[in-house]
Amino acid sequence: MSPAELLREARSFLTRQGGIVPALWPRAAAILGRQALEAWVRAQWGAKPDAAEMSHCSMRSQLIGLTDVVDGPVVARANFVWAALSAACHYHPYELAPTSGELSHWLDEVDALIAG
């Protein structure tokens, strides 16, 4: 799936109601949003032939090295959104799940990064 398709599916979880989905939608939306961002990061490395092998490194390493490919403010946004979505992907017993507003904002950030 392309990053845009992953984002579209992530946004669909923000509007679903009923069944078991209400308990799972924050994590599902965060996972899909993070996958969209990661696909975009891998594409940035793939577009640079002399650094294409970076797409096989851990995502943390790819994000750190991303300053060689895109501008600093873009890298900072990508790092922040990736960290926020990563935290939302994991269950934290003493923390609330992110709200639909927070997830929507993070997905908007991913969308802005993908759109360039």
C-alpha positions as CSV (number, residue, x, y, z in Angstrom):
1,M,0.0,0.0,0.0
2,S,1.1,3.5,-0.7
3,P,1.5,6.1,2.2
4,A,-1.6,7.9,1.0
5,E,-3.6,4.7,1.0
6,L,-2.4,3.8,4.5
7,L,-3.4,7.3,5.7
8,R,-6.8,7.0,4.2
9,E,-7.3,3.7,6.1
10,A,-6.0,5.3,9.3
11,R,-8.5,8.2,8.9
12,S,-11.3,5.7,8.4
13,F,-10.8,4.4,11.9
14,L,-11.4,7.9,13.3
15,T,-15.0,7.7,12.1
16,R,-15.9,4.1,12.8
17,Q,-18.3,3.3,15.7
18,G,-19.8,0.2,17.2
19,G,-18.6,-3.4,17.8
20,I,-15.1,-4.0,19.1
21,V,-13.6,-1.1,17.0
22,P,-14.1,1.6,19.7
23,A,-11.6,-0.2,22.0
24,L,-9.1,-0.7,19.2
25,W,-9.4,2.3,16.9
26,P,-6.7,4.6,18.5
27,R,-4.0,2.0,18.2
28,A,-5.1,0.9,14.7
29,A,-5.1,4.4,13.4
30,A,-1.7,5.1,15.0
31,I,-0.2,1.9,13.5
32,L,-1.4,2.8,10.0
33,G,-0.3,6.4,10.3
34,R,3.1,5.3,11.5
35,Q,3.4,2.8,8.6
36,A,2.5,5.6,6.2
37,L,5.3,7.8,7.6
38,E,7.8,5.0,7.6
39,A,6.9,4.2,3.9
40,W,7.6,7.9,3.1
41,V,10.9,7.8,4.9
42,R,12.0,4.7,3.0
43,A,11.0,6.4,-0.2
44,Q,13.2,9.3,0.6
45,W,16.2,7.0,1.0
46,G,15.2,5.1,-2.2
47,A,15.2,8.3,-4.2
48,K,18.9,8.9,-3.3
49,P,20.8,6.1,-5.2
50,D,24.0,6.4,-3.2
51,A,22.1,6.0,0.1
52,A,19.4,3.5,-0.9
53,E,20.8,0.9,1.5
54,M,19.7,3.2,4.4
55,S,16.1,2.0,3.8
56,H,17.2,-1.4,5.3
57,C,18.3,0.2,8.6
58,S,16.1,0.6,11.7
59,M,13.6,3.4,11.4
60,R,15.3,5.3,14.2
61,S,18.6,5.3,12.2
62,Q,16.8,6.3,9.1
63,L,15.2,9.3,10.9
64,I,18.5,10.4,12.4
65,G,20.2,10.3,9.0
66,L,17.3,11.9,7.2
67,T,19.0,15.3,7.5
68,D,21.2,14.3,4.6
69,V,18.1,14.0,2.4
70,V,15.5,16.6,3.5
71,D,15.5,20.0,5.4
72,G,16.0,20.1,9.1
73,P,12.5,21.4,10.0
74,V,11.0,18.5,8.0
75,V,13.2,16.0,9.8
76,A,12.1,17.5,13.2
77,R,8.4,17.1,12.2
78,A,9.0,13.6,11.0
79,N,10.8,12.6,14.3
80,F,8.1,14.2,16.5
81,V,5.2,12.6,14.6
82,W,7.0,9.2,14.5
83,A,7.6,9.3,18.3
84,A,4.0,10.3,19.0
85,L,2.5,7.6,16.8
86,S,4.9,5.0,18.2
87,A,3.9,5.8,21.7
88,A,0.2,5.6,20.7
89,C,0.9,2.1,19.2
90,H,1.7,0.6,22.6
91,Y,-0.6,-0.1,25.5
92,H,0.2,2.0,28.6
93,P,-1.9,0.9,31.6
94,Y,-1.7,4.2,33.4
95,E,-2.1,6.5,30.4
96,L,-5.1,7.4,28.4
97,A,-5.2,6.5,24.7
98,P,-4.8,9.5,22.4
99,T,-8.0,11.3,21.5
100,S,-9.3,11.4,17.9
101,G,-8.2,15.1,17.8
102,E,-4.6,14.2,18.6
103,L,-4.6,11.3,16.1
104,S,-6.2,13.5,13.5
105,H,-3.5,16.1,14.0
106,W,-0.7,13.6,13.8
107,L,-2.2,12.1,10.6
108,D,-2.4,15.6,9.2
109,E,1.3,16.1,9.9
110,V,2.1,12.8,8.1
111,D,-0.1,13.9,5.2
112,A,1.8,17.2,5.0
113,L,5.1,15.4,5.0
114,I,4.0,13.0,2.3
115,A,2.6,15.8,0.2
116,G,6.0,17.6,0.5
